[in-house]
Amino acid sequence: MPEFAGKAVFLSYASQDAEVALRIGAALRSGGVEVWLDQEGGLVGGDAWDRKIREQINTCALFVPLISANTQARHEGYFRLEWKLAEDRSHLIAKGKPFIVPVSVDGTIERGALVPDAFLTVQWTRIGSADSLNAFCERVRKLLSNSEVARVSRPVSPEPMGQETHATQSAPPASSVAPAKNLELSAAVRLPTDGGFETFERQRPLWRRALPVVATAMVTALVVGLAVAWRLWPTTAPAPVTRFTVPLPEGQALTSAVVTFVDISLDGTQMVYAANRRLYLRSMSQLEARPIPGVEIEQVASNPVFSPDGLSLAFRSRADQSIKRISVTGGAPVTLCKADSLSSMSWGPDGIVFGQGAEGIMRVSPSGGAPEPLVGVKPDEQAQGPQMLPDGRTVLFTLATGTAVDRWDKARIVAQTVKSGQRKILIEGGSAARYLPTGHLVYAHEGVIFAVAFDPGRLETAGRPVPVVEGVSRSGGAAHFSVSATGTLIYRPGPVSTGLTQMSLGFFERKGAAELLKVPPGPYEQPRLSPDGKQIAFGSDDGKGATIWIYELSGASAVRRLTFDGQGNNRFPVWSADSQRVTFQSDREKDLGIFWQRADGAGAAERLVTAEPETACIPESWSPDGTRLLYNATGKDGMSALWMFSSADKKTERFDAVVSPKPTLTGAVFSPDGMWVAYASRRSGPLHAVYVQPVPPTGAKYQMSKNEDDGHHPLWSPDGKELFFTPGAGNRIHVVSVSTQPAFSFGEPVLLTRPFQNLSTNFERTYDISRDGQRFLGLIDATQATQSGRTEAEQIQVVLNWFDELKRKVPVGSR
């Protein structure tokens, strides 16, 4: 009978660690300790087996979880249920009484370990040699000798659990196993390449040599049985790499700001995305995503990240510029801290780390409080994309310099020790880096994800970076992808190159039909249709200069330039009422004033408005009689005020007291009869509203968009009976019926589909309307446009078992 009868030790482990568990169990038994070995992975199953497991966890004296890289890599498995059961029981045991005794079998450390909280409150043991195994066995014996260990609630059944036909259920008796001091984890029983077992003769102590020959025969029989069982047990082929798309429902569009908007939980069972200013959660076992209750439209949510246990989410609310936490099931969000310029964040065992660009890297507790500075940056630097490495002392992030458009593709991926501030450059030219449990560092360059082998202990990469995923969406320094610890990859598809987006011009009917114009794709902006409906003026900006172009819809001539190199940057075209001239902003005379020029190119441009120092003037709309021009004047504080220029006396004056807090442009536009002005202004927080006022102002003001809308970019129909505006993100546009006689009145907004591009409120309107009011002139991403001119629905790409593919492309362990 074992020396500590009635005080059994339960060993819990991942199936990959079964051989190590057998050796530890044998060493304990050799010292007279009764051991129960579970069998994770489904080799034996059924309700009876499950009941037996639960029963033995509830009655064992010590629970010994074996922790390793294998348990770190697996976020699902029966051993995790065992761990949860043991943690639950630990709450019933008096504080300080030993019960859970974690063992690291390969050097896995507590910090960053994916284990229940109860495992982190007790001392760990590390086993890597015979000596350390001896020490562990002696520690267990002492704990069991202590009468205050967890007591079993009933007599322990001596019978092995489950079915006795499997080796892990029927361990050798104590009299047939060598003592702990002669047992090494690395060479007790070894599995050679042919799949059989190789045994090793050991020098036994004198007391062992006196055992009957029968005992030796029993050991031999056991080893042979193990080998036979191993050979006969069917092997499971690796799961195939599987790809599929998750289309977003009609009307949803992923957040377009320079932030991250997709994430997958560590266990790969859930994903979250930010769309239409809300958060949507989708279980991988379900067909549809659902909005998370409590994250309302007014909050303008972005940057969602899962907690390590997958039960909570952190996100940024643009409404009050803060980081909030909410349960995945919804509820009232809890504010954790302020985050004025958040670009990206991650949530690990050490808290939530987030990048604030020019303000560096910060960390905040999931319970909230003052954020802790982790990384400071110089005045010309920006830091984002942070992740704490497994040691809990080093932060991985992207460091960019300057303000150039391509600065994030030229950025450095850096590892910095938090305490000392010592930095080490890992990659030159990339951003959005992530360390994966496979031993890889992945990062983005343009629209491609690269991978390289990486040792987080030495902070060293090995080999050359290899492209592993092509066509991933980017926004500034953010790359819109996420990887679970179980090997599932999700990402938003995008162009391989992140150069200037090539846009196509087209007409889009209200019911969805579209026609692309015969204009070569380019980096186009703000298309405007002439009042007579014969020509289009639009801008382009290739990063080297901004130009105004003219295109005749008759097709009689090719696209031609209105402004040329050497004439400065020219933007924001607006047609004159008679369709003869184009008004635009230009810096040709060192200020950001307003000029106009004949559309046929005859004559030089003439100045209309001179901008005050550090002020940008942007033309918006000419009155139908051509006597007044509405324009925005945006000062260095970012505030936009609405002004009016008179062509008769060349004077300017404020239009009422219309202002729009930064960074919103008013987008003001005259009604077709010239009696009304529609414009956008920030209503409260980050949301905007569309208003209408009479001309001249009388103090009357009408709000056309609803409070929950982010109404901006208004546009009148040619007959003045409708007003269009865009309600924030998504492929949506609203139309409101308007009547001005006998008094001003309007109806409820009606939703229309908007396949053409929309930009945020600090950019000019990107669409116009035809003379018959039935078609919109707009821009569409040339890489996403179909032959009919329609864009494909927003979607998220999913790759299951991606780690297998990653390891094949980028092997780890060889230099």
VOKOLGU-623017 format. One line per 10 residues: number of its first residue (from 1); for each residue x, y, z of C-alpha. Coordinates in steps of 0.25 Angstrom, whole numbers, plus 2048, in hexadecimal, padded with zeros to 3 digits. Example, Ala and Ser with C-alpha at 12.3 -4.5 7.8 and 13.67 -1.06 7.14 Angstrom:
1> 831:7EE:81F | 837:7FC:81D .
//
This chain:
1> 800:800:800 | 805:80E:7FD | 80B:815:809 | 801:821:808 | 7F5:819:805 | 7E9:822:804 | 7F1:82E:800 | 7F1:82C:7F1 | 7F8:836:7E8 | 7F1:839:7DB .
11> 7FA:83C:7CF | 7F3:845:7C4 | 7FA:847:7B7 | 7F9:84A:7A8 | 7F9:83D:79F | 807:842:799 | 80D:841:7A7 | 807:833:7AA | 815:82C:7AA | 81B:836:7B4 .
21> 80E:834:7BD | 811:825:7BD | 81F:827:7C2 | 81B:831:7CC | 810:828:7D1 | 81A:81C:7D1 | 823:824:7DA | 819:828:7E4 | 814:81A:7E5 | 822:815:7E7 .
31> 821:81D:7F4 | 814:817:7F9 | 80B:822:7F3 | 7FE:81E:7ED | 7FC:825:7DF | 7F0:827:7D6 | 7F3:82A:7C8 | 7E8:830:7BF | 7E8:82E:7B0 | 7E5:83B:7A9 .
41> 7E2:83B:79A | 7D7:831:799 | 7DF:823:799 | 7D4:81E:7A3 | 7C7:825:7A4 | 7B9:824:7A8 | 7B1:829:7B3 | 7B6:81F:7BD | 7C5:823:7BA | 7C1:832:7BC .
51> 7BA:82F:7C9 | 7C6:828:7CE | 7CF:834:7CA | 7C6:83E:7D2 | 7C5:834:7DE | 7D4:833:7DF | 7D7:841:7DE | 7CD:844:7E9 | 7D3:83A:7F2 | 7E2:83A:7EF .
61> 7EC:83F:7F9 | 7F5:847:7F0 | 7F2:84C:7E2 | 7FE:84D:7D9 | 7FC:854:7CB | 808:852:7C2 | 80A:85F:7BA | 812:860:7AE | 813:866:7A0 | 809:85C:79C .
71> 7FE:861:7A6 | 802:86F:7A2 | 7FF:86C:793 | 7F2:866:796 | 7E6:86E:79A | 7DC:863:79A | 7DE:855:7A0 | 7D9:84C:7AB | 7E4:850:7B4 | 7DF:85E:7B4 .
81> 7D2:859:7BA | 7DA:851:7C4 | 7E1:85E:7C8 | 7D4:865:7C9 | 7CE:85A:7D2 | 7DB:85B:7DB | 7DA:86A:7DC | 7CB:869:7E0 | 7CF:85F:7EB | 7DA:868:7F0 .
91> 7D0:873:7F4 | 7CB:869:7FE | 7D8:866:804 | 7DD:86F:810 | 7E7:879:80B | 7F6:874:80C | 7F2:866:80C | 7FA:85F:801 | 7F1:859:7F5 | 7F6:85E:7E8 .
101> 805:85B:7E5 | 808:860:7D7 | 814:85A:7CF | 81B:860:7C3 | 821:855:7BB | 829:85D:7B1 | 82C:86A:7B7 | 81F:871:7B5 | 81E:87D:7BE | 812:882:7C7 .
111> 812:890:7C0 | 80A:88F:7B4 | 805:880:7B7 | 7F7:87D:7B2 | 7F3:877:7BF | 7E7:87A:7C9 | 7EA:885:7D3 | 7EB:87B:7DE | 7F8:875:7D8 | 7FF:882:7D9 .
121> 7FD:883:7E8 | 805:877:7EC | 814:873:7EA | 817:86C:7DD | 821:861:7DB | 82A:85F:7CE | 82E:851:7CA | 83A:84F:7C0 | 843:845:7C6 | 843:839:7D0 .
131> 848:842:7DB | 83C:84C:7D9 | 833:840:7D8 | 838:83A:7E5 | 836:848:7EC | 828:848:7E7 | 824:83A:7EC | 82A:83E:7F9 | 822:84A:7FA | 815:842:7F7 .
141> 818:838:801 | 81A:844:80C | 80D:84A:807 | 806:83D:809 | 80C:83A:816 | 806:847:81B | 7F9:844:821 | 7F3:851:81C | 7F3:84E:80D | 7E6:84D:806 .
151> 7DE:842:80C | 7D6:838:804 | 7C8:838:806 | 7C6:829:806 | 7CF:81D:805 | 7D7:81D:7F8 | 7D4:811:7EE | 7E1:80A:7EB | 7DC:806:7DD | 7E2:80D:7D1 .
161> 7D9:817:7CA | 7D3:815:7BD | 7D6:809:7B4 | 7E2:801:7B8 | 7E6:7FE:7AA | 7EE:80B:7A9 | 7FB:80D:7AE | 7F8:81A:7B5 | 7ED:814:7BD | 7F5:808:7C3 .
171> 803:80D:7C8 | 80D:803:7CD | 80C:7FF:7DC | 816:806:7E5 | 81E:7F9:7E6 | 822:7F9:7D8 | 826:807:7D5 | 834:80D:7D8 | 835:817:7E3 | 835:826:7E0 .
181> 844:829:7E1 | 847:81F:7D6 | 83C:824:7CC | 83E:82F:7C2 | 833:835:7BA | 83C:835:7AD | 83F:826:7AD | 836:81D:7B5 | 82E:818:7A9 | 831:81F:79B .
191> 829:81E:78E | 833:81C:782 | 830:820:774 | 82A:812:770 | 81E:814:77B | 823:80A:784 | 828:80B:792 | 837:80A:796 | 83A:806:7A5 | 846:80A:7AD .
201> 84D:801:7B7 | 84F:808:7C4 | 858:805:7D1 | 84D:802:7DB | 84F:804:7EA | 852:7F7:7F3 | 844:7F7:7F8 | 83F:7F6:7EA | 848:7EB:7E5 | 842:7E2:7F0 .
211> 834:7E3:7E9 | 82F:7D6:7E3 | 831:7D3:7D4 | 822:7D4:7D2 | 822:7E3:7D5 | 82C:7E5:7C9 | 824:7DC:7C0 | 818:7E5:7C4 | 820:7F2:7C0 | 824:7EB:7B3 .
221> 815:7E8:7B0 | 811:7F6:7B3 | 81B:7FC:7AA | 817:7F2:79F | 809:7F5:7A1 | 80C:804:7A0 | 813:802:793 | 807:7F9:78D | 7FD:803:792 | 804:80F:78C .
231> 806:807:77E | 7F7:803:77E | 7F1:810:782 | 7EC:818:776 | 7F4:824:773 | 7EC:831:770 | 7F1:839:764 | 7F3:848:765 | 7E7:850:762 | 7E7:856:754 .
241> 7E9:865:752 | 7DC:86A:74F | 7D8:878:749 | 7CA:87F:749 | 7C5:88D:749 | 7BB:893:752 | 7B3:89E:74B | 7AE:8A9:753 | 79F:8AC:752 | 799:8B6:748 .
251> 79B:8C4:74E | 7A7:8C1:756 | 7B5:8C6:753 | 7C1:8C4:75C | 7C6:8D1:762 | 7CF:8D9:759 | 7D7:8E1:762 | 7E6:8DE:765 | 7E3:8D4:770 | 7E2:8C5:771 .
261> 7D4:8BF:770 | 7D5:8B0:770 | 7D9:8A6:77B | 7D8:898:77E | 7D8:891:78C | 7E4:889:791 | 7DD:87C:790 | 7D8:87F:782 | 7C9:87E:785 | 7C4:88C:784 .
271> 7C8:898:77B | 7C4:8A7:77D | 7C3:8B2:773 | 7C0:8C1:773 | 7B6:8C5:768 | 7AD:8D1:767 | 7B2:8D7:775 | 7AE:8CA:77C | 7B4:8BD:780 | 7AF:8B0:77B .
281> 7B3:8A2:781 | 7B2:895:779 | 7B4:887:77F | 7BC:87F:775 | 7B1:874:777 | 7A6:87E:773 | 7A2:883:765 | 79F:892:769 | 7A6:89D:771 | 79E:8A4:77B .
291> 79F:8B2:781 | 7A5:8B3:78F | 79A:8B9:798 | 7A0:8C5:79F | 7A9:8CA:794 | 7A0:8D4:78E | 7A2:8DC:781 | 7A4:8E9:788 | 7B1:8E3:78E | 7B8:8E1:781 .
301> 7BF:8D4:785 | 7CC:8D0:77F | 7D9:8C8:782 | 7D1:8BB:788 | 7DA:8B1:790 | 7D7:8A5:797 | 7DB:8A2:7A6 | 7E4:896:7A7 | 7D8:88D:7AC | 7CF:892:7A1 .
311> 7C4:897:7AA | 7C7:8A6:7A9 | 7CA:8B0:79E | 7D1:8BD:79F | 7CF:8C8:795 | 7D1:8D7:792 | 7C5:8E0:793 | 7C7:8EC:78A | 7BB:8F3:791 | 7C3:8F6:79E .
321> 7D1:8F1:798 | 7D3:8E6:7A2 | 7D6:8D7:7A3 | 7CA:8CF:7A8 | 7C7:8C1:7AD | 7BB:8B9:7AB | 7B6:8AB:7AC | 7B5:8A3:79F | 7A6:8A1:7A2 | 7A4:8B0:7A3 .
331> 7A1:8B9:7AF | 7A5:8C7:7B4 | 7B3:8CA:7AF | 7BD:8CE:7BA | 7C7:8D9:7B7 | 7D5:8D5:7BA | 7DD:8E1:7B6 | 7DE:8ED:7AC | 7E5:8EA:79F | 7E5:8F7:796 .
341> 7EC:8F2:78A | 7EC:8E3:78B | 7F1:8DB:77F | 7F1:8CD:783 | 7F1:8C4:78F | 7F2:8B6:795 | 7EE:8AE:7A1 | 7F7:8A5:7A8 | 7F9:89F:7B6 | 800:8AB:7BA .
351> 7F5:8B5:7B6 | 7F1:8BD:7AA | 7FC:8C4:7A3 | 7F9:8CE:798 | 800:8D8:78F | 7FD:8E7:78E | 806:8EA:783 | 80E:8F7:787 | 80B:8F4:796 | 812:8E6:796 .
361> 80D:8D9:79C | 804:8D8:7A8 | 7FF:8CD:7B1 | 7F2:8CC:7B9 | 7EC:8C2:7C2 | 7E0:8BB:7BD | 7D9:8C0:7CA | 7DC:8CF:7C6 | 7E5:8DA:7CC | 7F0:8E3:7C8 .
371> 7F7:8DD:7BC | 806:8DA:7BE | 810:8DF:7B4 | 818:8D4:7AE | 81F:8DA:7A2 | 823:8E9:79F | 826:8EE:791 | 82D:8FA:78B | 825:906:785 | 826:901:777 .
381> 823:8F2:77B | 816:8EB:77C | 814:8DD:783 | 808:8D4:781 | 805:8C5:780 | 80A:8C1:78E | 80A:8B3:793 | 810:8AD:7A0 | 81A:8A2:79D | 819:895:7A6 .
391> 823:899:7B0 | 81A:8A5:7B4 | 826:8AE:7B4 | 827:8B2:7A5 | 81E:8B9:79C | 81D:8B7:78D | 818:8C3:785 | 81A:8CB:778 | 822:8D8:778 | 820:8E1:76C .
401> 827:8EE:76A | 822:8FB:762 | 815:8FE:75B | 817:8F8:74D | 80C:8EF:748 | 814:8E3:747 | 81A:8E5:755 | 814:8D8:75A | 81A:8CF:74F | 827:8D5:753 .
411> 825:8D4:762 | 82D:8CB:76B | 828:8C0:774 | 82E:8C1:781 | 82F:8B9:78E | 831:8C2:79B | 834:8BD:7A9 | 82A:8C5:7B2 | 833:8C7:7BE | 840:8CA:7B7 .
421> 83A:8D1:7AB | 844:8CA:7A2 | 840:8C8:794 | 843:8BE:789 | 83F:8BF:77B | 83A:8B2:775 | 835:8B6:768 | 838:8C2:75E | 82C:8C5:756 | 81E:8C0:75B .
431> 813:8C2:766 | 808:8BB:76D | 811:8B0:773 | 80C:8A5:77B | 813:899:782 | 80D:88C:781 | 80E:880:78A | 814:878:77E | 821:880:77F | 81E:88A:774 .
441> 81E:899:773 | 813:89D:768 | 812:8AB:763 | 80D:8B3:758 | 814:8BA:74C | 80A:8C1:742 | 7FF:8B7:741 | 807:8AA:744 | 809:8A3:751 | 817:89E:753 .
451> 81C:894:75D | 82A:891:763 | 82F:887:76E | 831:88F:77B | 836:88B:788 | 82F:894:793 | 839:890:79E | 845:895:796 | 83D:89F:78E | 844:89A:781 .
461> 83E:897:773 | 843:88B:76B | 843:88A:75C | 83D:893:752 | 82E:898:753 | 825:891:74A | 818:896:744 | 80C:88D:74A | 7FF:895:747 | 7FD:89E:73B .
471> 7F2:8A8:73A | 7F0:8AD:748 | 7E9:8BA:74A | 7F1:8C6:751 | 7ED:8D3:757 | 7FA:8DB:75A | 802:8D3:763 | 7F7:8C9:766 | 7F5:8BC:75F | 7E8:8B6:760 .
481> 7EB:8A7:764 | 7EA:89F:771 | 7EF:891:775 | 7EA:888:780 | 7F4:880:788 | 7ED:873:782 | 7F1:877:774 | 7E5:87E:76E | 7E8:88B:766 | 7DE:895:762 .
491> 7E0:8A2:75A | 7DA:8AC:751 | 7DE:8AA:742 | 7E5:8B6:73C | 7EE:8B9:731 | 7FC:8B3:731 | 802:8C1:72F | 7FF:8CC:738 | 803:8D7:72E | 7F9:8E2:72B .
501> 7EB:8DC:729 | 7E6:8DC:71B | 7D8:8E1:719 | 7CF:8E0:70E | 7C4:8EA:70A | 7B6:8E5:708 | 7A7:8E8:708 | 79F:8E0:712 | 78F:8DF:711 | 787:8E0:71E .
511> 783:8D1:71C | 791:8CC:71A | 794:8CC:70C | 7A2:8D2:709 | 7AA:8D7:6FD | 7B9:8DA:6FD | 7BE:8E5:6F5 | 7C9:8E3:6EB | 7D3:8EA:6F4 | 7E0:8E3:6F7 .
521> 7E0:8E0:706 | 7E8:8E9:70F | 7EA:8EF:71D | 7DD:8F8:71B | 7D5:901:724 | 7C9:909:725 | 7C2:907:717 | 7B8:913:714 | 7AE:913:708 | 7AD:920:701 .
531> 79F:927:703 | 79C:924:6F4 | 79F:916:6F6 | 7AA:915:6EB | 7B7:915:6F2 | 7BD:90F:6FE | 7C8:916:707 | 7D0:90E:710 | 7DD:90E:718 | 7E9:904:719 .
541> 7F4:903:723 | 800:8FA:720 | 808:8FE:72D | 811:907:724 | 806:911:720 | 7F7:914:720 | 7F1:917:712 | 7E3:91B:70D | 7DE:913:701 | 7D2:915:6F7 .
551> 7CB:90A:6EF | 7C0:90C:6E5 | 7B5:902:6E6 | 7B2:902:6D7 | 7BF:8FB:6D6 | 7C4:905:6CB | 7D1:906:6D2 | 7DA:8FF:6DC | 7DC:903:6EA | 7E4:910:6EB .
561> 7EB:918:6F5 | 7E6:925:6FA | 7F2:928:703 | 800:925:701 | 80E:922:708 | 814:92F:70D | 806:935:710 | 806:92F:71E | 7FC:925:724 | 7EE:927:71F .
571> 7E2:920:726 | 7D3:920:729 | 7CD:924:71B | 7BF:92B:71B | 7B8:92F:70F | 7B3:93D:70C | 7A4:93F:70A | 7A6:941:6FB | 7AF:935:6F9 | 7BA:93D:6F3 .
581> 7C4:93D:6FF | 7C9:934:70A | 7CC:93A:718 | 7D7:933:720 | 7E1:935:72C | 7EF:937:728 | 7FC:93A:72F | 803:940:723 | 805:94D:72A | 809:947:737 .
591> 7FC:948:73E | 7F0:93E:73D | 7E7:948:736 | 7DC:946:72C | 7DE:948:71D | 7D5:945:710 | 7D9:943:702 | 7D1:940:6F5 | 7CE:932:6F3 | 7D3:932:6E4 .
601> 7E1:936:6EA | 7E1:943:6E3 | 7E7:94E:6EB | 7EE:94E:6F9 | 7E8:94B:706 | 7E2:957:70E | 7E3:958:71D | 7D5:95A:724 | 7D9:958:733 | 7E6:95A:73B .
611> 7E8:951:747 | 7EC:956:754 | 7F9:951:75A | 7F8:942:75E | 7EA:942:758 | 7E5:939:74D | 7DA:93D:744 | 7D1:933:73D | 7C6:936:733 | 7B9:92F:735 .
621> 7AE:935:72C | 7AA:940:723 | 79C:946:724 | 793:943:717 | 794:951:713 | 7A3:951:714 | 7A4:95D:71E | 7A9:956:72A | 7B3:94B:72E | 7B2:943:73B .
631> 7BF:93F:740 | 7C6:939:74D | 7D1:940:754 | 7D8:936:75D | 7E2:93C:767 | 7EE:936:76E | 7E5:931:779 | 7DE:928:76F | 7D0:930:771 | 7C9:932:764 .
641> 7C0:93F:762 | 7B7:941:756 | 7B9:94E:74E | 7B3:954:742 | 7BA:95B:736 | 7B3:966:72E | 7B7:966:71F | 7B1:974:71E | 7BA:97B:728 | 7C4:970:72B .
651> 7C1:971:739 | 7C0:966:743 | 7B8:964:750 | 7B4:959:759 | 7A7:951:756 | 7A0:953:763 | 7A8:94C:76E | 7A9:93F:768 | 7B6:937:76D | 7BA:929:76E .
661> 7C3:924:778 | 7D0:91D:774 | 7D2:916:76B | 7C4:917:764 | 7C2:91F:757 | 7B4:925:755 | 7B2:920:747 | 7A8:92B:745 | 7A0:92C:738 | 796:935:733 .
671> 788:930:72F | 784:931:721 | 77C:93D:723 | 787:944:72B | 77D:946:737 | 783:93C:740 | 791:936:745 | 793:928:74A | 7A0:925:752 | 7A5:91C:75C .
681> 7AB:91F:76A | 7AF:917:776 | 7A2:915:77F | 7A9:90F:78B | 7B4:906:78E | 7B9:8FF:781 | 7AC:900:77A | 7A8:90A:76F | 79A:90F:76A | 795:915:75D .
691> 78E:922:75F | 787:92C:755 | 786:93B:757 | 77F:946:74E | 787:950:746 | 789:95A:74C | 789:954:75A | 77D:957:762 | 781:94F:76F | 778:943:76A .
701> 780:936:769 | 77A:928:766 | 782:91B:769 | 780:911:75E | 787:905:763 | 783:8FD:76F | 78C:8FE:77C | 791:8EF:77A | 796:8F2:76C | 7A3:8F8:769 .
711> 79D:901:75F | 7A7:908:755 | 7AA:90B:747 | 79C:911:743 | 798:913:735 | 78B:918:72F | 783:912:723 | 783:91B:717 | 774:91E:719 | 776:921:728 .
721> 76C:917:72D | 776:90D:733 | 782:90F:73C | 78C:903:73C | 797:901:747 | 7A0:8F5:74B | 79D:8F0:759 | 7AB:8EC:75D | 7B2:8DF:759 | 7AC:8D4:751 .
731> 7A7:8D4:742 | 79B:8DD:746 | 795:8EA:741 | 789:8F0:747 | 77F:8F9:73F | 775:902:746 | 769:908:73F | 768:917:740 | 75E:922:73E | 760:931:73F .
741> 752:936:73C | 74A:93B:743 | 754:938:74E | 760:930:74F | 75D:921:753 | 764:914:751 | 761:905:752 | 768:8F9:758 | 776:8F4:752 | 775:8E9:749 .
751> 781:8DF:747 | 787:8DD:739 | 792:8D4:735 | 7A0:8DC:733 | 7AA:8D3:72C | 7B3:8DF:729 | 7BE:8E4:732 | 7BB:8EC:73F | 7C5:8F3:747 | 7C5:8F9:756 .
761> 7C0:906:759 | 7CE:90D:758 | 7CE:90A:749 | 7C6:910:73E | 7BA:90A:738 | 7BD:8FF:72F | 7B1:8FE:727 | 7A7:907:71E | 79A:905:717 | 795:905:709 .
771> 78C:910:703 | 780:906:704 | 783:903:712 | 782:8F4:710 | 791:8F1:70F | 79D:8F4:718 | 7AB:8F7:713 | 7B5:8F0:71C | 7C2:8E9:71E | 7C4:8DA:71F .
781> 7D1:8D3:723 | 7D6:8CD:715 | 7DC:8C1:71C | 7CE:8BD:722 | 7C5:8C1:716 | 7BE:8B7:70E | 7BB:8B8:6FF | 7AD:8BE:703 | 7B4:8C9:70B | 7AF:8C2:718 .
791> 7B8:8C0:724 | 7B8:8B2:72B | 7B2:8B1:738 | 7BB:8B3:744 | 7C1:8A6:74A | 7CB:8A0:753 | 7D4:895:74F | 7D5:889:758 | 7E1:87E:758 | 7DF:872:761 .
801> 7EC:86A:765 | 7F4:875:760 | 800:872:769 | 802:865:761 | 804:86D:754 | 80D:878:75C | 816:86D:761 | 818:867:753 | 81B:874:74D | 824:879:758 .
811> 82A:86E:760 | 82F:871:76E | 83B:86B:775 | 845:86C:76A | 84E:878:767 .
//
